[in-house]
Amino acid sequence: MNPRPPRPRLKPAVLLYLALDLVGMVLFASGVLWFAQGRTLFISSYPTSVFEAGVALVGGLLLMIWSAARILRVLFLSRPGGKDGRPGR
């Protein structure tokens, strides 16, 4: 039996990127809900127009993609044998 490789440790940077990913999901969902049903998700005054809903949708999508890429980057670089070849810190 081969031993399983150690799991990566949860770093503060990953928590920050997870929080940003959650914000992106909420923005995206707000924009989608406004386009689909014409109502808001959490805040009753946002979005109130097609422009605001579009900004929320696109901005949320971009924030989700960016933060997910950063999470993967941090996890990849922290694994044993990552980019620098040193064991994870």
Sequence and secondary structure as in RCSB ss.txt:
>XXXX:A:sequence
MNPRPPRPRLKPAVLLYLALDLVGMVLFASGVLWFAQGRTLFISSYPTSVFEAGVALVGGLLLMIWSAARILRVL
FLSRPGGKDGRPGR
>XXXX:A:secstr
           HHHHHHHHHHHHHHHHHHHHHHHHHHS  SS TTS  SHHHHHHHHHHHHHHHHHHHHHHHHHH
HHHSTT TT S   
